[in-house]
Amino acid sequence: MTPSSYLRALAYDPCMDLKRYSLLFLPSLILTAAPPAPQAQMFPLTAVRVTGGPLFDAMTKNGAVLLELSPDRLLARFRQQAGLAPKAPAYGGWESTDLAGHSLGHYLSAVSMMYASTGDERFKQRAAYIVDEIALCQEKNGKGFVDTRTEFRPKVWQDLAAARLISIKRHNLNGAWAPWYEIHKVYAGLRDAWLWTGNAKARDSFLALSDWTNTVIGGLNDTQLQQMLDCEFGGMNEVLADAYLLSNNPLHLQLARKFYHKAVLDPLAEDRDSLAHLHANTQIPKIIGQARLYEIEGRERDRHIAEFFWRTVLDSYTYANGGNSDKEWFQDPKAIAKNMGSGQMTESCNTYNMLKLATHLFSWEPRAGLMDYYERALWNQIYNALDRQTGQYTYKLGLYGGYFQSFSRPDDDFWCCVGTGYENPTRYAEAAYYHSASKLWVNLFMPSSVEWKERGVKLVQQTGFPEQASSSLRVSAKAPVEFTLAVRYPAWAAKGFTLAVNGKPVSIKQEAASYVEVRRTWKEGDTVNVTFPMSLRYEPTPDNPKRGAFFYGPVLLAGLLGTANMPPEGPYGKAASDDWKLPLPKIPVLKVSQPLAQWMKPAPDKPLTFQAQGITFAPVWQSHHQRFTVYWDTE
């Protein structure tokens, strides 16, 4: 669930405190010139349920991991900084570095959204405990301040408040590792705890922290601000824009605007691609923040920045699994084949943020292409990033050359993608359905249900997707109700798409990558059956037509290459994430002929699995714990 839909979420949430606070949003809009009306609105997490299938299993596994984690260990350095004795030792990995604290913010968001997605009170209780501890640290520190590490942090903020900008690098500000990036996660966690669990103390802590920001940057001139923004700052513009909506305090909106990074955003506003050789995930949250500001203020420049960035990243920097970056950086535009020589491609955080951006763009203009991308990235990177054996998370992924996928360890590592990994499964279904006043979009195929409370409608979807190339939608309505049902006709279903209402076929005039719409008066028990035949296809890279990847429908296929030269500790931890240092297997050059179905044959009794030239091809998420490749050189 992205911040653009938080206002809509309040109307659905059963918590009366949220409904009461929702009134704060209405006067805030008086200050804006012409905030745009969304063409489509996301349903809140409380209205959507994943009811089965592999996504449900992964979500359940992730929930167990969240409950196994110790809040006291994640809070240890916050308490230490506030002069309180830690209740448990801090975790290792990044949690033992100057970036300690980012994991707690992601964790607070994750347990809050998990509560919204499941109704399980255990997650709400976890969120409440953490909020109480953060509030206590703020009370000890004064002025709403909360952070980690006693050595660096207070001095960093003091130096900024005094306009002492001593040393600024991409990930280092006055000697501290990306302090705004780290504290942004705490902001977001407090915001989510209030919005999804109804915790009023979280709201107060969030707004107090937002007020504190002004004590740090309120006195900086524009030149000094732009210097500061050269260091990664996460989505500070986004969370401060949300603070404005929650507080109706214009100061928060002014602060959000101060986090406008001209060096990156101005070229995008002018249709210039300036992204090459920039750290990828440093930039994506900036764009999400500008999208959020567009939704508040209606400035077309902000919308243009978001849309041009989206097109540029997809056209020039995106790999087959929907991810981007090599060694965390945007490389040369359209040089996809050229820049895939490492085991450190497609950082998971990047795709987490690209999916958030997609939900903003879809609300402005519902386009099937946005959800074609969303589906590709959801299955082939986000779902794939969770180890179903341990429930641990992937940082980066080698797509070419025979690397293996590495995962974090429960008590160590705590990479940035572990934090976003906590959140991803809680949001698997967030974009599955959208609505307007008179239309319901079905974007994703998964066993799930959605309640459209304004219209008294519940839609239940049953499917074995992606193993099954069909889905069934059943309408439950308190009374007959007229609306348009728009079902996505995927781009990959080029060989046909069928839709039948109560067994009667509907004439399909649309092309692939569109929506098939049916407007009628729906009643209890109406059923819609859709089929979307899958087929094999080859997607070449833009800079080398003889290097590419194979798909079956939306499924990215990986060639399974065995376990030779795997580290003795398995694909876990730092040693595993450095697996490019280990000898790689020899990858054959494939002799590809068309049509692919005559060359790649289905494996007996193994759905989505094929065999060709002595190689087994399976969904990329079935390649865990062995070596694989998804890109191939061909002749």
C-alpha positions as CSV (number, residue, x, y, z in Angstrom):
1,M,0.0,0.0,0.0
2,T,1.5,3.3,-1.0
3,P,0.9,6.7,0.7
4,S,-1.2,7.9,-2.3
5,S,-3.9,5.5,-1.1
6,Y,-3.7,6.2,2.7
7,L,-6.6,8.7,2.6
8,R,-8.8,6.1,0.8
9,A,-7.8,3.5,3.3
10,L,-9.2,5.5,6.2
11,A,-12.7,5.2,4.9
12,Y,-12.4,1.4,5.0
13,D,-10.6,0.9,8.3
14,P,-12.8,-0.6,11.1
15,C,-10.8,1.4,13.7
16,M,-12.9,4.4,14.8
17,D,-9.9,6.4,15.7
18,L,-8.8,6.3,12.0
19,K,-12.2,7.4,10.9
20,R,-12.1,10.3,13.3
21,Y,-8.7,11.4,12.2
22,S,-9.7,11.1,8.5
23,L,-11.4,14.5,8.9
24,L,-8.0,16.1,9.0
25,F,-7.5,15.4,5.4
26,L,-10.4,17.6,4.1
27,P,-9.2,21.1,5.3
28,S,-5.7,20.3,4.2
29,L,-6.7,20.4,0.6
30,I,-7.8,24.0,0.9
31,L,-4.2,25.0,0.7
32,T,-3.7,23.4,-2.7
33,A,-4.5,24.9,-6.1
34,A,-6.1,21.9,-7.8
35,P,-5.2,18.5,-6.4
36,P,-6.0,16.0,-9.1
37,A,-8.8,13.5,-8.7
38,P,-7.6,9.9,-9.2
39,Q,-9.1,8.0,-12.0
40,A,-8.6,4.8,-10.0
41,Q,-8.3,4.1,-6.3
42,M,-6.4,1.3,-4.6
43,F,-8.3,-0.7,-2.1
44,P,-6.8,-0.6,1.4
45,L,-5.0,-3.7,2.7
46,T,-7.9,-4.2,5.1
47,A,-10.2,-4.8,2.2
48,V,-8.1,-7.4,0.3
49,R,-7.1,-10.9,1.3
50,V,-4.8,-13.4,-0.3
51,T,-6.6,-16.7,0.3
52,G,-4.3,-19.4,-1.1
53,G,-1.6,-20.4,-3.5
54,P,2.2,-19.7,-3.5
55,L,1.8,-16.0,-2.5
56,F,-0.2,-17.0,0.5
57,D,2.4,-19.6,1.5
58,A,5.2,-17.0,1.2
59,M,3.2,-14.5,3.1
60,T,2.6,-17.0,5.9
61,K,6.3,-17.8,6.0
62,N,7.2,-14.2,6.2
63,G,4.8,-13.6,9.0
64,A,6.4,-16.4,11.0
65,V,9.8,-14.7,10.5
66,L,8.4,-11.4,11.7
67,L,7.2,-12.9,14.9
68,E,10.5,-14.7,15.5
69,L,12.5,-11.4,15.3
70,S,13.2,-9.7,18.6
71,P,11.9,-6.1,18.8
72,D,14.2,-5.5,21.8
73,R,17.3,-6.3,19.7
74,L,16.1,-4.0,16.9
75,L,15.5,-1.3,19.5
76,A,18.8,-1.8,21.4
77,R,20.6,1.1,19.8
78,F,17.7,3.5,20.0
79,R,17.6,2.9,23.8
80,Q,21.3,3.3,24.0
81,Q,21.3,6.6,22.2
82,A,18.5,7.9,24.5
83,G,20.5,6.9,27.6
84,L,18.4,3.9,28.4
85,A,19.8,0.4,29.0
86,P,19.2,-1.9,26.1
87,K,16.9,-4.8,26.9
88,A,18.7,-7.2,24.6
89,P,21.9,-7.1,22.5
90,A,21.7,-5.5,19.1
91,Y,21.6,-7.7,16.0
92,G,24.8,-8.0,13.8
93,G,25.5,-7.1,10.2
94,W,24.3,-3.6,9.2
95,E,22.6,-3.3,12.6
96,S,26.0,-3.1,14.2
97,T,27.0,-0.2,11.9
98,D,26.3,3.4,11.6
99,L,23.1,2.5,9.6
100,A,21.6,0.7,12.6
101,G,17.9,1.5,12.8
102,H,16.7,1.2,9.3
103,S,15.6,-2.4,10.0
104,L,13.4,-1.3,12.9
105,G,11.6,1.1,10.7
106,H,10.9,-1.4,8.0
107,Y,9.9,-4.0,10.6
108,L,7.4,-1.6,12.2
109,S,5.9,-1.0,8.7
110,A,5.8,-4.7,8.0
111,V,4.0,-5.8,11.3
112,S,1.6,-2.9,10.9
113,M,0.7,-3.9,7.3
114,M,0.7,-7.6,8.2
115,Y,-2.0,-6.7,10.8
116,A,-4.0,-4.9,8.1
117,S,-3.6,-7.8,5.6
118,T,-4.5,-10.5,8.1
119,G,-6.2,-9.1,11.1
120,D,-3.8,-11.1,13.3
121,E,-3.6,-9.2,16.7
122,R,-0.1,-10.4,17.3
123,F,1.2,-8.0,14.7
124,K,-0.7,-5.1,16.1
125,Q,0.7,-5.9,19.6
126,R,4.3,-5.9,18.1
127,A,3.7,-2.5,16.6
128,A,2.3,-1.1,19.8
129,Y,5.3,-2.3,21.8
130,I,7.7,-0.7,19.4
131,V,5.8,2.6,19.3
132,D,5.8,2.7,23.1
133,E,9.6,2.3,23.1
134,I,10.2,4.9,20.4
135,A,8.0,7.4,22.3
136,L,10.0,6.7,25.5
137,C,13.2,7.4,23.6
138,Q,11.7,10.6,22.2
139,E,10.7,11.7,25.7
140,K,14.3,11.1,26.9
141,N,15.8,13.0,24.0
142,G,13.3,15.8,23.8
143,K,12.0,17.7,20.8
144,G,10.7,14.5,19.1
145,F,14.2,13.3,18.3
146,V,14.8,9.5,18.0
147,D,17.8,7.8,16.4
148,T,20.6,5.3,16.9
149,R,24.3,5.4,17.9
150,T,25.6,7.7,20.5
151,E,28.9,8.5,18.7
152,F,27.9,10.0,15.3
153,R,24.2,10.8,15.2
154,P,23.6,13.8,17.5
155,K,26.7,15.6,16.1
156,V,25.5,15.1,12.5
157,W,22.2,16.7,13.3
158,Q,23.8,19.5,15.3
159,D,26.2,20.2,12.5
160,L,23.4,20.4,10.0
161,A,21.4,22.7,12.3
162,A,24.4,25.0,12.4
163,A,24.9,24.8,8.6
164,R,28.2,23.0,9.0
165,L,28.4,20.8,5.9
166,I,31.8,19.3,6.2
167,S,31.8,16.3,3.9
168,I,29.1,15.1,1.6
169,K,29.3,12.0,-0.5
170,R,26.6,9.8,-2.0
171,H,26.2,7.7,1.1
172,N,28.0,9.7,3.7
173,L,27.1,13.0,5.4
174,N,29.6,14.6,7.7
175,G,31.0,11.1,8.5
176,A,27.7,9.3,9.0
177,W,26.3,6.7,6.7
178,A,23.2,8.2,5.0
179,P,21.6,9.5,8.2
180,W,18.4,10.8,6.5
181,Y,18.0,7.4,4.7
182,E,18.1,5.6,8.0
183,I,15.8,7.9,9.9
184,H,13.3,7.9,7.0
185,K,12.6,4.3,7.7
186,V,11.6,5.2,11.3
187,Y,9.3,8.0,10.0
188,A,7.6,5.5,7.6
189,G,7.3,2.9,10.3
190,L,5.5,5.3,12.7
191,R,3.2,6.5,9.9
192,D,2.3,3.0,9.0
193,A,1.7,2.0,12.6
194,W,-0.8,4.8,13.0
195,L,-2.5,4.3,9.7
196,W,-2.8,0.5,9.8
197,T,-3.2,-0.2,13.5
198,G,-4.9,3.0,14.7
199,N,-2.1,3.7,17.2
200,A,-2.6,7.4,18.2
201,K,0.8,7.4,20.0
202,A,2.4,6.5,16.7
203,R,0.8,9.5,15.0
204,D,2.0,11.8,17.8
205,S,5.6,10.4,17.5
206,F,5.5,10.7,13.7
207,L,4.4,14.3,13.8
208,A,6.9,15.2,16.6
209,L,9.7,13.7,14.5
210,S,8.5,15.7,11.5
211,D,8.5,18.9,13.6
212,W,12.0,18.0,14.7
213,T,13.2,18.0,11.0
214,N,12.6,21.7,10.9
215,T,15.0,22.3,13.7
216,V,17.7,20.6,11.6
217,I,17.2,22.0,8.1
218,G,14.9,25.0,8.7
219,G,17.9,27.4,8.6
220,L,19.7,26.0,5.6
221,N,19.6,28.1,2.4
222,D,19.0,26.5,-1.0
223,T,22.7,26.0,-1.8
224,Q,23.3,24.2,1.5
225,L,20.1,22.1,1.0
226,Q,21.3,21.0,-2.4
227,Q,24.7,20.1,-0.9
228,M,23.0,18.0,1.8
229,L,20.8,16.2,-0.8
230,D,23.8,14.8,-2.6
231,C,23.8,12.2,0.2
232,E,21.1,9.5,0.0
233,F,18.0,10.6,1.9
234,G,15.4,7.9,1.2
235,G,11.8,9.1,0.8
236,M,12.0,12.1,3.1
237,N,9.9,14.2,0.7
238,E,7.2,11.5,0.7
239,V,6.9,11.1,4.5
240,L,6.9,14.8,5.1
241,A,4.1,15.2,2.6
242,D,2.2,12.6,4.5
243,A,2.9,14.5,7.7
244,Y,1.3,17.5,6.1
245,L,-1.9,15.5,5.4
246,L,-2.0,14.1,8.9
247,S,-1.3,17.5,10.6
248,N,-2.7,20.1,8.3
249,N,0.5,22.0,9.1
250,P,1.8,23.9,6.1
251,L,5.3,23.6,7.6
252,H,5.4,19.9,6.8
253,L,4.6,20.6,3.2
254,Q,7.3,23.2,3.0
255,L,9.8,20.7,4.5
256,A,8.8,18.1,1.9
257,R,9.6,20.6,-0.8
258,K,13.0,21.2,0.7
259,F,13.9,17.6,-0.2
260,Y,13.8,18.4,-3.9
261,H,17.1,17.3,-5.4
262,K,17.7,19.6,-8.4
263,A,20.7,17.7,-9.8
264,V,18.5,14.6,-10.4
265,L,15.0,15.9,-10.8
266,D,15.5,19.0,-13.0
267,P,16.8,17.0,-16.0
268,L,13.9,14.5,-15.7
269,A,11.5,17.5,-15.7
270,E,13.1,18.5,-19.0
271,D,12.9,15.0,-20.6
272,R,16.6,14.4,-20.2
273,D,17.9,11.0,-19.0
274,S,20.5,11.8,-16.4
275,L,20.3,8.5,-14.6
276,A,23.3,6.7,-16.1
277,H,26.0,5.9,-13.4
278,L,23.8,7.1,-10.5
279,H,23.0,4.8,-7.5
280,A,19.7,3.5,-8.6
281,N,17.7,3.1,-5.3
282,T,18.8,6.5,-4.1
283,Q,16.8,8.0,-6.9
284,I,13.5,6.0,-7.0
285,P,12.2,7.2,-3.6
286,K,12.8,10.8,-4.7
287,I,10.5,10.2,-7.6
288,I,7.8,8.6,-5.4
289,G,7.9,11.7,-3.2
290,Q,7.4,13.9,-6.1
291,A,4.4,11.7,-7.2
292,R,3.0,12.1,-3.7
293,L,3.4,15.9,-3.9
294,Y,1.6,15.9,-7.3
295,E,-1.3,14.2,-5.7
296,I,-1.4,16.9,-3.0
297,E,-0.7,20.0,-5.0
298,G,-1.5,19.1,-8.6
299,R,1.7,20.5,-10.1
300,E,2.1,19.0,-13.5
301,R,5.9,19.3,-13.3
302,D,5.9,16.7,-10.5
303,R,3.7,14.3,-12.5
304,H,5.9,14.7,-15.5
305,I,9.1,13.9,-13.5
306,A,7.4,10.7,-12.3
307,E,6.2,9.6,-15.7
308,F,9.4,10.4,-17.6
309,F,11.4,8.6,-15.0
310,W,9.2,5.5,-15.2
311,R,9.4,5.3,-19.0
312,T,13.2,5.9,-18.9
313,V,13.9,3.2,-16.4
314,L,11.7,0.6,-18.1
315,D,13.0,1.4,-21.6
316,S,16.7,1.8,-20.8
317,Y,17.6,0.1,-17.5
318,T,15.3,-2.8,-16.7
319,Y,16.2,-6.5,-16.9
320,A,14.0,-9.5,-17.7
321,N,12.8,-10.0,-14.1
322,G,11.6,-6.4,-13.8
323,G,14.5,-5.3,-11.7
324,N,17.2,-2.7,-12.5
325,S,20.8,-1.8,-11.6
326,D,24.1,-3.7,-11.7
327,K,26.2,-3.4,-8.5
328,E,23.4,-1.1,-7.3
329,W,24.0,1.5,-10.1
330,F,22.2,2.4,-13.3
331,Q,24.6,1.6,-16.0
332,D,24.7,2.8,-19.6
333,P,21.2,3.3,-21.1
334,K,19.9,0.4,-23.1
335,A,23.2,-1.4,-22.5
336,I,21.5,-4.4,-20.9
337,A,23.7,-7.2,-22.3
338,K,26.8,-5.2,-21.7
339,N,26.1,-4.7,-18.0
340,M,25.3,-8.1,-16.6
341,G,28.7,-9.6,-15.8
342,S,28.3,-9.6,-12.0
343,G,26.3,-11.6,-9.5
344,Q,25.0,-8.3,-8.1
345,M,22.2,-7.3,-10.5
346,T,18.7,-6.1,-9.8
347,E,18.8,-5.0,-6.2
348,S,15.5,-6.0,-4.5
349,C,15.0,-2.6,-2.9
350,N,14.8,-1.0,-6.4
351,T,11.9,-3.2,-7.4
352,Y,10.1,-2.7,-4.1
353,N,10.2,1.0,-4.9
354,M,9.3,0.7,-8.6
355,L,6.1,-1.2,-7.6
356,K,5.2,1.6,-5.2
357,L,5.7,4.1,-8.1
358,A,3.6,2.0,-10.4
359,T,0.6,2.2,-8.0
360,H,0.8,6.0,-8.1
361,L,0.9,6.1,-11.9
362,F,-2.0,3.6,-12.2
363,S,-4.2,5.8,-10.0
364,W,-3.6,8.7,-12.4
365,E,-4.2,6.8,-15.6
366,P,-5.2,3.1,-15.4
367,R,-3.1,1.3,-18.0
368,A,-2.7,-2.4,-18.4
369,G,1.0,-2.0,-19.3
370,L,1.6,-0.8,-15.7
371,M,0.2,-4.0,-14.3
372,D,2.0,-6.1,-16.9
373,Y,5.2,-4.7,-15.4
374,Y,3.8,-5.1,-11.9
375,E,3.0,-8.8,-12.4
376,R,6.4,-9.5,-14.0
377,A,8.3,-7.9,-11.2
378,L,6.1,-9.3,-8.4
379,W,6.6,-12.9,-9.5
380,N,10.1,-12.9,-10.9
381,Q,11.8,-10.7,-8.4
382,I,9.7,-9.9,-5.3
383,Y,8.2,-13.3,-4.8
384,N,11.5,-14.9,-5.9
385,A,13.4,-12.8,-3.3
386,L,12.0,-14.9,-0.3
387,D,13.7,-18.2,0.5
388,R,10.8,-20.5,1.1
389,Q,13.1,-22.8,3.3
390,T,14.2,-20.2,5.8
391,G,12.0,-17.2,5.1
392,Q,15.1,-15.0,4.5
393,Y,15.7,-12.4,1.9
394,T,17.8,-11.7,-1.2
395,Y,19.8,-8.5,-1.7
396,K,21.0,-8.7,-5.3
397,L,20.7,-11.3,-8.0
398,G,23.0,-12.5,-10.8
399,L,21.0,-13.2,-13.9
400,Y,23.7,-14.2,-16.3
401,G,26.6,-16.6,-16.0
402,G,25.6,-19.3,-13.5
403,Y,25.5,-17.5,-10.2
404,F,23.3,-18.6,-7.3
405,Q,20.8,-16.6,-5.4
406,S,22.0,-15.7,-1.9
407,F,19.9,-15.0,1.2
408,S,20.3,-13.3,4.5
409,R,20.7,-15.0,7.9
410,P,18.2,-14.5,10.8
411,D,20.6,-12.9,13.3
412,D,23.1,-11.2,10.9
413,D,23.4,-9.3,7.6
414,F,20.3,-7.0,7.9
415,W,20.9,-5.5,4.5
416,C,18.6,-2.8,3.1
417,C,16.8,-5.5,1.1
418,V,16.1,-7.4,4.3
419,G,14.1,-4.5,5.5
420,T,12.1,-4.1,2.3
421,G,11.9,-7.9,2.3
422,Y,9.9,-7.7,5.6
423,E,7.4,-5.5,3.9
424,N,7.0,-7.2,0.4
425,P,4.9,-10.2,1.3
426,T,2.5,-8.0,3.4
427,R,1.7,-6.1,0.2
428,Y,1.4,-8.9,-2.4
429,A,-2.2,-8.1,-3.2
430,E,-2.2,-4.4,-2.8
431,A,-2.5,-3.7,-6.6
432,A,-4.7,-6.7,-7.4
433,Y,-7.8,-4.6,-7.5
434,Y,-8.6,-0.9,-8.0
435,H,-11.9,0.9,-8.2
436,S,-13.5,4.2,-9.3
437,A,-17.1,5.2,-8.4
438,S,-18.5,2.8,-11.1
439,K,-15.6,0.5,-12.2
440,L,-13.7,-2.4,-10.6
441,W,-10.4,-3.3,-12.1
442,V,-9.0,-6.9,-11.8
443,N,-5.3,-6.4,-12.3
444,L,-3.6,-9.5,-10.9
445,F,-4.5,-13.2,-10.9
446,M,-4.2,-14.8,-7.5
447,P,-6.5,-16.6,-5.1
448,S,-7.9,-13.6,-3.2
449,S,-11.0,-11.5,-2.3
450,V,-11.8,-7.9,-2.2
451,E,-14.6,-6.0,-0.4
452,W,-16.0,-2.9,-2.2
453,K,-17.9,-1.6,0.7
454,E,-19.3,1.5,-1.0
455,R,-21.1,-0.6,-3.5
456,G,-21.9,-3.6,-1.2
457,V,-19.9,-5.9,-3.3
458,K,-17.4,-8.7,-2.6
459,L,-15.4,-10.3,-5.4
460,V,-13.8,-13.7,-4.8
461,Q,-11.1,-14.9,-7.2
462,Q,-10.2,-18.6,-7.5
463,T,-7.2,-19.6,-9.6
464,G,-4.1,-21.8,-9.7
465,F,-2.2,-19.1,-11.5
466,P,0.6,-19.1,-12.7
467,E,0.4,-22.9,-13.1
468,Q,-3.2,-22.6,-14.3
469,A,-4.0,-20.3,-17.3
470,S,-7.4,-19.3,-16.1
471,S,-9.2,-17.7,-13.3
472,S,-12.8,-17.5,-11.9
473,L,-14.4,-14.5,-10.3
474,R,-17.5,-14.8,-8.2
475,V,-19.6,-11.8,-7.3
476,S,-21.3,-11.5,-3.9
477,A,-23.7,-8.5,-3.7
478,K,-26.2,-7.5,-1.0
479,A,-28.5,-6.2,-3.8
480,P,-28.2,-6.0,-7.6
481,V,-25.7,-3.3,-8.5
482,E,-24.5,-1.8,-11.8
483,F,-20.8,-1.3,-12.4
484,T,-18.1,-2.1,-15.0
485,L,-15.8,-5.0,-14.3
486,A,-12.5,-4.5,-16.1
487,V,-10.3,-7.6,-16.4
488,R,-6.7,-7.2,-17.5
489,Y,-5.9,-8.8,-20.9
490,P,-2.2,-9.5,-20.3
491,A,0.4,-8.5,-22.9
492,W,1.8,-12.0,-22.8
493,A,-1.5,-13.6,-23.7
494,A,-1.1,-12.8,-27.4
495,K,-2.6,-16.0,-28.5
496,G,-6.0,-15.3,-27.2
497,F,-8.1,-14.3,-24.2
498,T,-11.6,-15.4,-23.4
499,L,-14.1,-14.1,-20.9
500,A,-17.5,-15.6,-20.1
501,V,-20.2,-14.3,-17.7
502,N,-22.4,-17.0,-16.2
503,G,-21.1,-19.3,-18.9
504,K,-22.0,-17.0,-21.8
505,P,-18.9,-15.9,-23.8
506,V,-18.3,-12.1,-24.2
507,S,-17.1,-10.9,-27.6
508,I,-13.4,-9.7,-27.2
509,K,-12.5,-6.8,-29.5
510,Q,-9.6,-5.6,-27.4
511,E,-5.9,-6.3,-28.1
512,A,-3.5,-7.7,-25.6
513,A,-2.2,-5.2,-23.0
514,S,-5.6,-3.8,-22.4
515,Y,-8.7,-4.3,-20.3
516,V,-11.8,-6.3,-21.3
517,E,-14.8,-4.4,-19.8
518,V,-18.2,-5.7,-19.0
519,R,-20.9,-3.3,-17.7
520,R,-24.0,-4.9,-16.3
521,T,-26.1,-5.1,-13.2
522,W,-24.4,-7.7,-11.1
523,K,-26.1,-9.9,-8.6
524,E,-25.3,-12.5,-6.0
525,G,-23.6,-15.5,-7.5
526,D,-22.7,-14.1,-10.9
527,T,-19.5,-15.7,-12.2
528,V,-16.9,-14.5,-14.6
529,N,-14.5,-17.1,-16.1
530,V,-11.4,-15.9,-17.9
531,T,-8.7,-17.8,-19.8
532,F,-5.3,-16.4,-20.9
533,P,-3.3,-19.0,-22.8
534,M,0.4,-18.9,-22.1
535,S,3.1,-19.5,-24.7
536,L,6.9,-19.5,-24.9
537,R,8.7,-16.5,-26.1
538,Y,12.3,-15.1,-26.3
539,E,13.0,-11.6,-25.2
540,P,16.4,-10.3,-26.6
541,T,18.3,-7.5,-24.9
542,P,18.1,-4.1,-26.7
543,D,21.8,-4.0,-27.4
544,N,22.4,-7.6,-28.4
545,P,19.7,-9.6,-30.1
546,K,21.7,-12.8,-29.6
547,R,21.5,-12.6,-25.8
548,G,18.1,-12.9,-24.2
549,A,15.8,-14.6,-21.8
550,F,12.9,-17.1,-22.1
551,F,9.4,-16.7,-20.8
552,Y,6.4,-18.8,-20.5
553,G,3.5,-16.3,-20.2
554,P,4.6,-14.0,-17.4
555,V,7.0,-16.5,-15.9
556,L,10.8,-15.9,-16.4
557,L,12.5,-19.3,-17.0
558,A,15.8,-20.1,-15.5
559,G,18.2,-22.7,-16.7
560,L,19.0,-25.0,-13.7
561,L,22.8,-25.6,-13.6
562,G,23.4,-27.7,-10.5
563,T,25.3,-27.2,-7.2
564,A,28.9,-27.2,-8.3
565,N,31.1,-24.8,-6.4
566,M,28.5,-23.8,-3.9
567,P,29.9,-22.5,-0.6
568,P,29.9,-25.0,2.3
569,E,27.7,-22.7,4.4
570,G,25.1,-22.7,1.6
571,P,23.7,-19.6,-0.1
572,Y,23.5,-17.6,3.1
573,G,25.2,-14.5,4.4
574,K,28.0,-12.2,3.2
575,A,30.2,-15.1,1.8
576,A,27.2,-16.2,-0.3
577,S,26.5,-12.7,-1.4
578,D,30.1,-12.5,-2.7
579,D,29.6,-15.6,-4.7
580,W,31.0,-14.0,-7.9
581,K,34.4,-14.9,-6.5
582,L,33.7,-18.6,-6.9
583,P,34.3,-20.5,-10.1
584,L,31.3,-20.3,-12.5
585,P,30.0,-23.1,-14.6
586,K,30.4,-23.1,-18.4
587,I,27.2,-21.9,-20.0
588,P,26.4,-23.4,-23.4
589,V,25.5,-21.2,-26.3
590,L,21.9,-22.2,-27.3
591,K,20.9,-23.0,-30.8
592,V,17.4,-21.4,-30.9
593,S,14.9,-22.2,-33.5
594,Q,11.4,-20.9,-34.0
595,P,8.7,-21.6,-33.0
596,L,10.0,-22.2,-29.5
597,A,7.4,-24.8,-28.7
598,Q,9.1,-27.2,-31.2
599,W,12.4,-26.7,-29.5
600,M,11.6,-26.5,-25.8
601,K,9.4,-29.4,-24.6
602,P,7.3,-29.5,-21.5
603,A,8.8,-31.6,-18.7
604,P,6.5,-34.5,-17.8
605,D,4.4,-33.8,-14.7
606,K,6.2,-30.6,-13.9
607,P,4.1,-27.5,-14.5
608,L,5.9,-24.4,-16.0
609,T,9.0,-26.6,-16.6
610,F,10.6,-27.3,-20.0
611,Q,13.6,-29.2,-21.3
612,A,15.9,-28.3,-24.2
613,Q,19.4,-29.3,-25.3
614,G,19.9,-31.2,-22.1
615,I,18.9,-28.3,-19.8
616,T,15.9,-28.0,-17.5
617,F,14.2,-24.6,-17.6
618,A,11.9,-23.7,-14.7
619,P,10.5,-20.6,-13.1
620,V,13.2,-18.4,-11.7
621,W,11.8,-18.9,-8.2
622,Q,12.4,-22.6,-8.5
623,S,16.2,-22.0,-9.0
624,H,17.0,-21.5,-5.3
625,H,19.9,-23.3,-3.7
626,Q,21.6,-24.0,-7.0
627,R,23.3,-22.2,-9.9
628,F,21.2,-20.9,-12.7
629,T,21.1,-18.3,-15.5
630,V,18.1,-16.6,-17.1
631,Y,20.1,-14.8,-19.9
632,W,21.6,-16.9,-22.6
633,D,23.9,-16.4,-25.6
634,T,22.2,-17.8,-28.7
635,E,23.0,-18.6,-32.3
